[in-house]
Every structure is written in structure tokens, then in C-alpha cells.
């Protein structure tokens, strides 16, 4: 399941796994991601795993539209796999996602440490 809750260091984290998904599944997963944030009773820690996936234009349009709504309920956001072109797209996304940017990390362990750091 691409969208799930995990626990790390006693904190609940919304884990969104885009690895190995095609373009239509990425957009569907983004909708599930947004719905999970909306349904959460409090602000959310979010970990996005984008290793090895290429996001298309449809995904980016939906992500940009959802960013302001999702930001209201986001405490911290981390992403793994935002390298190359995805790093540039992330910079544009973060303009729409202000003031809670999606912070890139090289590894899951680094991202989890950032999300659970007091």
C-alpha cells in the first residue's frame, strides 16, 4: 500500500511510497496522500519516498494544487530520492508548499531522524 502510517521513535509518520508506480498510480497515490492528511486529527509528519520514480506533468499540477491545503496540516515533510531533475521540481514545489517545505535527504534514516528530531 503506497500510503501508510509508520511509527519511528514513538512518533507517527505518514509514509508515501511512490517507488515503482506508473504515472496514473502516482496521481492516485497523491490523492490518497492528501486524504490521509485531511483525515488526521492533528498536524502530520510526512515522509515521501520518490526513489526511482519520474513524476509527470499531471502529477505536478495536482501536487501544486494540493500543496496549500496539505501544508496547513503538515508539521514537517521529508523526501528521499529528490535528485537530478526532481531536485529542481522540488524547489518549485516548495514555493507552493511554504512555509513547510519538503526537505530532501539522501537516505531514509536521515529523513526519519529529521522528522523525529525534537
C-alpha positions, 0 to 999 in steps of 0.5 A, a space after each residue: 500500500 503506497 500510503 501508510 502510517 509508520 511509527 519511528 521513535 514513538 512518533 507517527 509518520 505518514 509514509 508515501 511510497 511512490 517507488 515503482 508506480 506508473 504515472 496514473 498510480 502516482 496521481 492516485 497515490 497523491 490523492 490518497 496522500 492528501 486524504 490521509 492528511 485531511 483525515 488526521 486529527 492533528 498536524 502530520 509528519 510526512 515522509 515521501 519516498 520518490 526513489 526511482 520514480 519520474 513524476 509527470 506533468 499531471 502529477 505536478 499540477 495536482 501536487 501544486 494544487 494540493 500543496 496549500 491545503 496539505 501544508 496547513 496540516 503538515 508539521 514537517 515533510 521529508 523526501 528521499 530520492 529528490 535528485 537530478 531533475 526532481 531536485 529542481 521540481 522540488 524547489 518549485 514545489 516548495 514555493 507552493 508548499 511554504 512555509 513547510 517545505 519538503 526537505 530532501 535527504 539522501 537516505 531514509 534514516 536521515 529523513 526519519 531522524 529529521 522528522 523525529 528530531 525534537 
